[in-house]
Structure formats: C-alpha cells, structure tokens
Amino acid sequence: MTLSDGTHISWWPSDKNLKKKSNFMSIISSPAYLSQNLQEDIDLEKDIEPDRNYTLPEGFVDEDAIRNWWETFSANGVYRVLNQNCCHVVFKALEAGKAWGYITDEDVKSRGKTLLKPVDIDTLVNKLVMFLK
C-alpha cells in the first residue's frame, strides 16, 4: 500500500530470516523488514509487481491518520504469518484511515479473522470501489 506522499506500507519477514529457509519458526514470527519503498518491495519479490493496484480518490481515506498509525506500528514491528502478515497490516492501515466507514460491518467480516489473505483485502477494497461508483 502506498500513500500519495510515497509512504509505502508493506509487511514481510526480514530478509535475514527469509534466507534461513530451514528455520520454520523464523517465518512464523520474525522481525519485520522495515522502511522499504515500492521498488524495494518488488525487488524482494524477485521483480514481481503487486497483484493488485487500486487508486482511491483523494480524501477518501484519512492519509494522515494512516501515516501516524504506520509510524507507531512499524516502530516495533514483528511479522507473524498467522495474525500480523502483509494483509493484516493493509487492513489495519485502511481501518486507521477510516475506510470501513463507507461499508457495513457485515461487509467487514475479515475484522475477526485470524488469518487474512490477499483475497480478503481484495474483496473489501472492491466493495469500497463499488461504493464510489
């Protein structure tokens, strides 16, 4: 997720731990790879572009609130595959920016899920996009 000022929000295990493929626990829970930009994110994924790109209208989410949340959250970040993965972080960022105020609680079923997947975020953002039409 990238904000209009270039702030990039991404959440993966640190590169050091990814190289320890024999250490399963390092993927379950490890320090997060912090302070990357979109290009670094793509490079870490071996030149794979993001699966999805969405552009929300200016002012649709509170980017200052997202940025403030991100600064606090990422300061002590730990990646956990089951409950603090890349999808959880995007979900929490959108929640901090009050994106879910546009759709019903029924639509935000992912809120209580332990393991969020890209399809969960895709479904929620598609509902937001539909709201805009």
N, CA, C and O atoms as a DFTB+ gen file, in Angstrom:
532 C
 N C O
     1  1       0.863      -1.162       0.000
     2  2       0.000       0.000       0.000
     3  2       0.911       1.226       0.000
     4  3       1.829       1.328       0.813
     5  1       0.648       2.150      -0.914
     6  2       1.453       3.362      -0.996
     7  2       0.531       4.577      -0.909
     8  3      -0.458       4.675      -1.636
     9  1       0.866       5.491      -0.019
    10  2       0.085       6.718       0.137
    11  2       0.528       7.747      -0.898
    12  3       1.558       7.582      -1.551
    13  1      -0.256       8.800      -1.037
    14  2       0.020       9.800      -2.075
    15  2       1.365      10.501      -1.891
    16  3       1.932      11.007      -2.859
    17  1       1.885      10.538      -0.652
    18  2       3.186      11.177      -0.416
    19  2       4.355      10.213      -0.607
    20  3       5.508      10.581      -0.381
    21  1       4.059       8.969      -1.026
    22  2       5.111       7.979      -1.252
    23  2       5.354       7.049      -0.079
    24  3       6.115       6.090      -0.202
    25  1       4.718       7.314       1.064
    26  2       4.851       6.400       2.201
    27  2       4.385       5.021       1.766
    28  3       3.248       4.843       1.329
    29  1       5.280       4.047       1.893
    30  2       4.960       2.686       1.448
    31  2       4.770       1.788       2.663
    32  3       5.633       1.718       3.538
    33  1       3.642       1.108       2.708
    34  2       3.301       0.221       3.814
    35  2       3.345      -1.208       3.304
    36  3       2.542      -1.614       2.464
    37  1       4.296      -1.957       3.828
    38  2       4.465      -3.352       3.437
    39  2       4.986      -4.113       4.647
    40  3       5.676      -3.536       5.487
    41  1       4.671      -5.381       4.744
    42  2       4.996      -6.116       5.960
    43  2       5.394      -7.543       5.636
    44  3       4.551      -8.395       5.358
    45  1       6.684      -7.783       5.676
    46  2       7.238      -9.103       5.370
    47  2       8.304      -9.440       6.396
    48  3       8.837      -8.545       7.053
    49  1       8.627     -10.739       6.544
    50  2       9.743     -11.088       7.437
    51  2      11.025     -10.457       6.911
    52  3      11.184     -10.269       5.705
    53  1      11.932     -10.134       7.816
    54  2      13.182      -9.504       7.382
    55  2      13.959     -10.423       6.449
    56  3      13.863     -11.647       6.534
    57  1      14.723      -9.811       5.565
    58  2      15.500     -10.552       4.567
    59  2      16.418     -11.575       5.231
    60  3      16.591     -12.684       4.724
    61  1      17.002     -11.202       6.359
    62  2      17.906     -12.095       7.083
    63  2      17.195     -13.407       7.433
    64  3      17.766     -14.487       7.284
    65  1      15.962     -13.307       7.892
    66  2      15.221     -14.502       8.277
    67  2      14.708     -15.282       7.081
    68  3      14.555     -16.501       7.165
    69  1      14.441     -14.620       5.985
    70  2      13.984     -15.331       4.797
    71  2      15.062     -16.265       4.264
    72  3      14.752     -17.298       3.669
    73  1      16.317     -15.912       4.472
    74  2      17.410     -16.748       3.979
    75  2      17.568     -18.023       4.797
    76  3      18.208     -18.971       4.341
    77  1      17.000     -18.063       5.990
    78  2      17.085     -19.247       6.847
    79  2      15.909     -20.170       6.556
    80  3      15.067     -20.402       7.424
    81  1      15.852     -20.679       5.370
    82  2      14.700     -21.488       4.972
    83  2      14.505     -22.704       5.862
    84  3      13.386     -23.200       5.987
    85  1      15.573     -23.195       6.484
    86  2      15.441     -24.356       7.354
    87  2      14.817     -23.987       8.696
    88  3      14.381     -24.868       9.438
    89  1      14.771     -22.708       9.012
    90  2      14.215     -22.281      10.289
    91  2      12.755     -21.876      10.105
    92  3      12.450     -20.713       9.839
    93  1      11.873     -22.836      10.248
    94  2      10.443     -22.613      10.050
    95  2       9.908     -21.525      10.977
    96  3       9.070     -20.720      10.570
    97  1      10.382     -21.497      12.206
    98  2       9.883     -20.512      13.172
    99  2      10.203     -19.082      12.750
   100  3       9.486     -18.156      13.128
   101  1      11.256     -18.889      11.980
   102  2      11.591     -17.529      11.549
   103  2      10.554     -16.983      10.577
   104  3      10.430     -15.768      10.421
   105  1       9.817     -17.859       9.930
   106  2       8.756     -17.406       9.033
   107  2       7.454     -17.229       9.805
   108  3       6.650     -16.359       9.470
   109  1       7.239     -18.042      10.831
   110  2       6.039     -17.926      11.660
   111  2       6.040     -16.592      12.397
   112  3       5.024     -15.897      12.425
   113  1       7.176     -16.229      12.995
   114  2       7.296     -14.975      13.730
   115  2       8.744     -14.508      13.651
   116  3       9.661     -15.220      14.061
   117  1       8.937     -13.310      13.123
   118  2      10.289     -12.775      12.995
   119  2      10.222     -11.258      12.896
   120  3       9.151     -10.696      12.667
   121  1      11.364     -10.590      13.069
   122  2      11.356      -9.142      12.867
   123  2      10.883      -8.822      11.448
   124  3      11.181      -9.547      10.499
   125  1      10.163      -7.757      11.330
   126  2       9.667      -7.350      10.011
   127  2      10.747      -6.590       9.261
   128  3      11.627      -5.972       9.861
   129  1      10.664      -6.646       7.949
   130  2      11.553      -5.866       7.091
   131  2      10.963      -4.460       7.019
   132  3       9.894      -4.261       6.441
   133  1      11.648      -3.499       7.597
   134  2      11.105      -2.147       7.733
   135  2      11.676      -1.184       6.701
   136  3      12.708      -1.439       6.081
   137  1      10.985      -0.095       6.543
   138  2      11.438       1.053       5.750
   139  2      11.782       0.715       4.308
   140  3      12.839       1.103       3.810
   141  1      10.917       0.013       3.656
   142  2      11.142      -0.241       2.236
   143  2      10.187       0.606       1.413
   144  3       9.113       0.993       1.875
   145  1      10.600       0.884       0.191
   146  2       9.711       1.581      -0.725
   147  2       9.142       0.553      -1.706
   148  3       9.480      -0.629      -1.636
   149  1       8.293       0.998      -2.604
   150  2       7.643       0.071      -3.531
   151  2       8.664      -0.693      -4.370
   152  3       8.525      -1.901      -4.561
   153  1       9.687      -0.005      -4.871
   154  2      10.675      -0.693      -5.711
   155  2      11.433      -1.758      -4.922
   156  3      11.690      -2.845      -5.441
   157  1      11.793      -1.457      -3.676
   158  2      12.465      -2.460      -2.838
   159  2      11.549      -3.651      -2.587
   160  3      12.001      -4.796      -2.561
   161  1      10.273      -3.378      -2.403
   162  2       9.286      -4.438      -2.219
   163  2       9.261      -5.347      -3.454
   164  3       9.258      -6.572      -3.331
   165  1       9.243      -4.744      -4.625
   166  2       9.242      -5.501      -5.883
   167  2      10.546      -6.296      -6.021
   168  3      10.525      -7.462      -6.414
   169  1      11.673      -5.668      -5.698
   170  2      12.966      -6.356      -5.777
   171  2      13.011      -7.568      -4.852
   172  3      13.494      -8.631      -5.240
   173  1      12.504      -7.408      -3.619
   174  2      12.485      -8.526      -2.672
   175  2      11.610      -9.671      -3.161
   176  3      11.829     -10.828      -2.803
   177  1      10.635      -9.347      -3.967
   178  2       9.744     -10.367      -4.526
   179  2      10.258     -10.877      -5.872
   180  3       9.501     -11.447      -6.658
   181  1      11.539     -10.671      -6.129
   182  2      12.178     -11.121      -7.376
   183  2      11.499     -10.536      -8.609
   184  3      11.153     -11.247      -9.551
   185  1      11.319      -9.202      -8.571
   186  2      10.759      -8.428      -9.683
   187  2       9.299      -8.737      -9.992
   188  3       8.844      -8.533     -11.117
   189  1       8.574      -9.223      -9.011
   190  2       7.142      -9.460      -9.199
   191  2       6.392      -8.207      -8.755
   192  3       6.525      -7.755      -7.617
   193  1       5.612      -7.665      -9.664
   194  2       4.805      -6.476      -9.369
   195  2       3.670      -6.854      -8.412
   196  3       3.331      -8.032      -8.298
   197  1       3.085      -5.879      -7.731
   198  2       1.942      -6.177      -6.862
   199  2       0.815      -6.853      -7.643
   200  3       0.606      -6.578      -8.825
   201  1       0.094      -7.741      -6.958
   202  2      -1.038      -8.438      -7.582
   203  2      -2.136      -7.470      -7.985
   204  3      -2.758      -7.631      -9.035
   205  1      -2.371      -6.479      -7.162
   206  2      -3.461      -5.537      -7.396
   207  2      -2.968      -4.117      -7.148
   208  3      -2.102      -3.878      -6.307
   209  1      -3.533      -3.193      -7.891
   210  2      -3.302      -1.769      -7.669
   211  2      -4.653      -1.079      -7.661
   212  3      -5.452      -1.248      -8.582
   213  1      -4.901      -0.317      -6.637
   214  2      -6.131       0.461      -6.541
   215  2      -5.748       1.908      -6.301
   216  3      -4.763       2.194      -5.620
   217  1      -6.509       2.797      -6.850
   218  2      -6.331       4.212      -6.575
   219  2      -7.637       4.721      -5.999
   220  3      -8.667       4.741      -6.673
   221  1      -7.578       5.129      -4.751
   222  2      -8.760       5.694      -4.113
   223  2      -8.705       7.204      -4.285
   224  3      -7.620       7.785      -4.287
   225  1      -9.851       7.843      -4.429
   226  2      -9.873       9.294      -4.622
   227  2      -9.238      10.029      -3.443
   228  3      -9.283       9.569      -2.303
   229  1      -8.656      11.165      -3.746
   230  2      -8.066      11.995      -2.705
   231  2      -9.126      12.326      -1.659
   232  3     -10.248      12.701      -1.997
   233  1      -8.765      12.185      -0.406
   234  2      -9.683      12.490       0.680
   235  2     -10.601      11.345       1.071
   236  3     -11.352      11.460       2.040
   237  1     -10.554      10.247       0.338
   238  2     -11.436       9.113       0.638
   239  2     -11.044       8.444       1.945
   240  3     -11.904       8.037       2.726
   241  1      -9.742       8.331       2.179
   242  2      -9.252       7.838       3.466
   243  2      -8.413       8.938       4.101
   244  3      -7.891       9.813       3.410
   245  1      -8.290       8.885       5.396
   246  2      -7.506       9.864       6.136
   247  2      -6.038       9.421       6.110
   248  3      -5.602       8.644       6.960
   249  1      -5.290       9.920       5.135
   250  2      -3.894       9.502       4.973
   251  2      -3.021       9.944       6.140
   252  3      -2.062       9.252       6.480
   253  1      -3.328      11.077       6.760
   254  2      -2.554      11.496       7.932
   255  2      -2.723      10.486       9.062
   256  3      -1.755      10.141       9.740
   257  1      -3.946      10.015       9.262
   258  2      -4.200       9.009      10.302
   259  2      -3.474       7.705       9.975
   260  3      -2.922       7.058      10.865
   261  1      -3.476       7.320       8.700
   262  2      -2.765       6.101       8.286
   263  2      -1.271       6.270       8.535
   264  3      -0.623       5.375       9.077
   265  1      -0.730       7.405       8.143
   266  2       0.703       7.668       8.310
   267  2       1.081       7.642       9.791
   268  3       2.098       7.053      10.159
   269  1       0.273       8.275      10.642
   270  2       0.543       8.275      12.087
   271  2       0.476       6.860      12.652
   272  3       1.324       6.459      13.449
   273  1      -0.541       6.108      12.231
   274  2      -0.662       4.717      12.679
   275  2       0.575       3.930      12.240
   276  3       1.143       3.185      13.039
   277  1       0.998       4.085      10.984
   278  2       2.127       3.346      10.437
   279  2       3.418       3.657      11.190
   280  3       4.195       2.748      11.484
   281  1       3.655       4.926      11.503
   282  2       4.868       5.302      12.234
   283  2       4.921       4.616      13.590
   284  3       5.981       4.150      14.010
   285  1       3.793       4.551      14.274
   286  2       3.737       3.889      15.579
   287  2       3.851       2.376      15.434
   288  3       4.650       1.738      16.121
   289  1       3.059       1.815      14.550
   290  2       3.014       0.364      14.369
   291  2       4.359      -0.198      13.922
   292  3       4.830      -1.197      14.465
   293  1       4.969       0.437      12.941
   294  2       6.200      -0.114      12.353
   295  2       7.428       0.076      13.238
   296  3       8.467      -0.537      12.992
   297  1       7.322       0.912      14.258
   298  2       8.470       1.169      15.125
   299  2       8.943      -0.090      15.849
   300  3      10.139      -0.253      16.087
   301  1       8.030      -0.964      16.196
   302  2       8.377      -2.180      16.941
   303  2       7.801      -3.400      16.257
   304  3       7.260      -4.290      16.914
   305  1       7.912      -3.445      14.965
   306  2       7.205      -4.453      14.206
   307  2       7.752      -5.857      14.240
   308  3       8.954      -6.094      14.122
   309  1       6.822      -6.783      14.407
   310  2       7.119      -8.205      14.293
   311  2       6.169      -8.780      13.254
   312  3       4.962      -8.538      13.293
   313  1       6.730      -9.540      12.331
   314  2       5.917     -10.235      11.334
   315  2       5.462     -11.565      11.931
   316  3       6.266     -12.332      12.461
   317  1       4.151     -11.824      11.835
   318  2       3.605     -13.113      12.250
   319  2       2.703     -13.598      11.130
   320  3       1.729     -12.931      10.780
   321  1       3.015     -14.740      10.572
   322  2       2.293     -15.229       9.404
   323  2       0.802     -15.412       9.683
   324  3      -0.011     -15.214       8.780
   325  1       0.426     -15.779      10.889
   326  2      -0.978     -16.074      11.168
   327  2      -1.809     -14.869      11.567
   328  3      -3.007     -14.835      11.283
   329  1      -1.214     -13.884      12.212
   330  2      -2.053     -12.781      12.682
   331  2      -1.438     -11.389      12.558
   332  3      -1.974     -10.428      13.110
   333  1      -0.342     -11.272      11.854
   334  2       0.228      -9.947      11.592
   335  2       1.075     -10.030      10.325
   336  3       2.282      -9.790      10.334
   337  1       0.395     -10.379       9.241
   338  2       1.072     -10.530       7.956
   339  2       0.789      -9.306       7.084
   340  3       0.204      -8.328       7.551
   341  1       1.201      -9.363       5.830
   342  2       1.033      -8.212       4.933
   343  2      -0.430      -7.801       4.804
   344  3      -0.732      -6.608       4.756
   345  1      -1.334      -8.762       4.748
   346  2      -2.758      -8.443       4.601
   347  2      -3.326      -7.793       5.856
   348  3      -4.120      -6.856       5.768
   349  1      -2.921      -8.290       7.031
   350  2      -3.375      -7.674       8.278
   351  2      -2.957      -6.209       8.343
   352  3      -3.726      -5.350       8.774
   353  1      -1.739      -5.941       7.913
   354  2      -1.217      -4.579       8.005
   355  2      -1.968      -3.637       7.066
   356  3      -2.278      -2.510       7.451
   357  1      -2.263      -4.073       5.859
   358  2      -3.052      -3.239       4.942
   359  2      -4.456      -3.039       5.510
   360  3      -4.997      -1.934       5.454
   361  1      -5.042      -4.092       6.053
   362  2      -6.368      -3.990       6.662
   363  2      -6.352      -2.954       7.789
   364  3      -7.219      -2.082       7.852
   365  1      -5.351      -3.059       8.683
   366  2      -5.252      -2.127       9.811
   367  2      -4.998      -0.698       9.335
   368  3      -5.513       0.253       9.923
   369  1      -4.210      -0.544       8.279
   370  2      -3.946       0.794       7.737
   371  2      -5.229       1.415       7.200
   372  3      -5.519       2.581       7.470
   373  1      -5.994       0.641       6.445
   374  2      -7.264       1.155       5.918
   375  2      -8.246       1.450       7.048
   376  3      -9.007       2.415       6.985
   377  1      -8.220       0.618       8.069
   378  2      -9.069       0.857       9.236
   379  2      -8.659       2.155       9.934
   380  3      -9.518       2.943      10.330
   381  1      -7.349       2.383      10.087
   382  2      -6.857       3.623      10.696
   383  2      -7.287       4.840       9.885
   384  3      -7.543       5.908      10.442
   385  1      -7.366       4.673       8.566
   386  2      -7.784       5.759       7.684
   387  2      -9.282       5.892       7.535
   388  3      -9.767       6.684       6.727
   389  1     -10.020       5.111       8.321
   390  2     -11.488       5.163       8.371
   391  2     -12.159       4.733       7.068
   392  3     -13.258       5.191       6.755
   393  1     -11.507       3.859       6.312
   394  2     -12.088       3.379       5.051
   395  2     -13.338       2.552       5.286
   396  3     -14.264       2.570       4.476
   397  1     -13.362       1.829       6.394
   398  2     -14.503       0.935       6.626
   399  2     -15.770       1.698       6.993
   400  3     -16.838       1.092       7.076
   401  1     -15.686       2.983       7.213
   402  2     -16.873       3.781       7.488
   403  2     -17.825       3.853       6.307
   404  3     -18.976       4.261       6.459
   405  1     -17.348       3.458       5.123
   406  2     -18.168       3.527       3.917
   407  2     -18.918       2.240       3.625
   408  3     -19.812       2.224       2.779
   409  1     -18.569       1.160       4.314
   410  2     -19.247      -0.112       4.074
   411  2     -19.749      -0.669       5.398
   412  3     -19.297      -0.245       6.462
   413  1     -20.668      -1.607       5.342
   414  2     -21.307      -2.107       6.560
   415  2     -20.400      -3.067       7.323
   416  3     -19.454      -3.625       6.768
   417  1     -20.710      -3.246       8.611
   418  2     -19.962      -4.211       9.416
   419  2     -20.062      -5.606       8.822
   420  3     -19.117      -6.390       8.909
   421  1     -21.199      -5.919       8.220
   422  2     -21.369      -7.225       7.578
   423  2     -20.344      -7.400       6.454
   424  3     -19.847      -8.503       6.224
   425  1     -20.037      -6.313       5.765
   426  2     -19.050      -6.374       4.687
   427  2     -17.631      -6.574       5.214
   428  3     -16.767      -7.100       4.512
   429  1     -17.403      -6.156       6.442
   430  2     -16.062      -6.220       7.017
   431  2     -15.935      -7.481       7.879
   432  3     -15.453      -7.423       9.010
   433  1     -16.365      -8.600       7.342
   434  2     -16.279      -9.875       8.060
   435  2     -14.835     -10.217       8.394
   436  3     -14.576     -10.941       9.356
   437  1     -13.908      -9.714       7.624
   438  2     -12.493     -10.017       7.842
   439  2     -11.986      -9.481       9.174
   440  3     -10.935      -9.909       9.651
   441  1     -12.712      -8.559       9.773
   442  2     -12.257      -7.928      11.009
   443  2     -11.918      -8.959      12.092
   444  3     -10.968      -8.767      12.850
   445  1     -12.673     -10.030      12.168
   446  2     -12.434     -11.021      13.211
   447  2     -11.600     -12.214      12.780
   448  3     -11.385     -13.132      13.571
   449  1     -11.133     -12.219      11.557
   450  2     -10.368     -13.370      11.065
   451  2      -8.972     -13.409      11.663
   452  3      -8.333     -12.379      11.875
   453  1      -8.519     -14.625      11.927
   454  2      -7.147     -14.795      12.398
   455  2      -6.175     -14.663      11.243
   456  3      -5.200     -13.918      11.334
   457  1      -6.428     -15.374      10.166
   458  2      -5.525     -15.358       9.022
   459  2      -6.181     -14.632       7.856
   460  3      -7.121     -15.143       7.247
   461  1      -5.686     -13.447       7.551
   462  2      -6.179     -12.703       6.395
   463  2      -5.345     -13.069       5.180
   464  3      -4.134     -13.270       5.269
   465  1      -6.023     -13.151       4.047
   466  2      -5.361     -13.488       2.784
   467  2      -5.578     -12.341       1.798
   468  3      -6.468     -11.515       2.002
   469  1      -4.783     -12.280       0.740
   470  2      -4.975     -11.217      -0.252
   471  2      -6.408     -11.139      -0.775
   472  3      -6.905     -10.042      -1.032
   473  1      -7.075     -12.267      -0.935
   474  2      -8.450     -12.249      -1.440
   475  2      -9.388     -11.511      -0.477
   476  3     -10.355     -10.892      -0.920
   477  1      -9.118     -11.568       0.823
   478  2      -9.944     -10.840       1.796
   479  2      -9.814      -9.333       1.598
   480  3     -10.811      -8.611       1.609
   481  1      -8.597      -8.868       1.418
   482  2      -8.369      -7.437       1.188
   483  2      -8.956      -7.036      -0.155
   484  3      -9.565      -5.974      -0.281
   485  1      -8.774      -7.882      -1.155
   486  2      -9.316      -7.622      -2.485
   487  2     -10.834      -7.451      -2.420
   488  3     -11.382      -6.532      -3.028
   489  1     -11.506      -8.327      -1.691
   490  2     -12.965      -8.251      -1.547
   491  2     -13.377      -6.938      -0.896
   492  3     -14.303      -6.274      -1.360
   493  1     -12.691      -6.564       0.176
   494  2     -13.032      -5.323       0.875
   495  2     -12.787      -4.089       0.009
   496  3     -13.625      -3.189      -0.042
   497  1     -11.655      -4.047      -0.661
   498  2     -11.357      -2.878      -1.498
   499  2     -12.321      -2.818      -2.677
   500  3     -12.733      -1.729      -3.078
   501  1     -12.685      -3.959      -3.234
   502  2     -13.685      -3.961      -4.309
   503  2     -15.015      -3.402      -3.822
   504  3     -15.695      -2.701      -4.571
   505  1     -15.397      -3.696      -2.587
   506  2     -16.629      -3.125      -2.025
   507  2     -16.502      -1.606      -1.895
   508  3     -17.458      -0.873      -2.148
   509  1     -15.317      -1.143      -1.501
   510  2     -15.091       0.303      -1.423
   511  2     -15.188       0.939      -2.804
   512  3     -15.801       1.994      -2.969
   513  1     -14.582       0.293      -3.791
   514  2     -14.619       0.815      -5.164
   515  2     -16.058       0.854      -5.669
   516  3     -16.459       1.814      -6.328
   517  1     -16.838      -0.184      -5.365
   518  2     -18.253      -0.218      -5.777
   519  2     -19.026       0.924      -5.116
   520  3     -19.915       1.516      -5.728
   521  1     -18.682       1.227      -3.860
   522  2     -19.329       2.324      -3.148
   523  2     -19.097       3.642      -3.878
   524  3     -19.970       4.510      -3.895
   525  1     -17.928       3.787      -4.476
   526  2     -17.571       5.038      -5.143
   527  2     -18.317       5.252      -6.450
   528  3     -18.422       6.381      -6.930
   529  1     -18.834       4.176      -7.025
   530  2     -19.493       4.293      -8.335
   531  2     -20.890       4.833      -8.215
   532  3     -21.579       4.991      -9.223
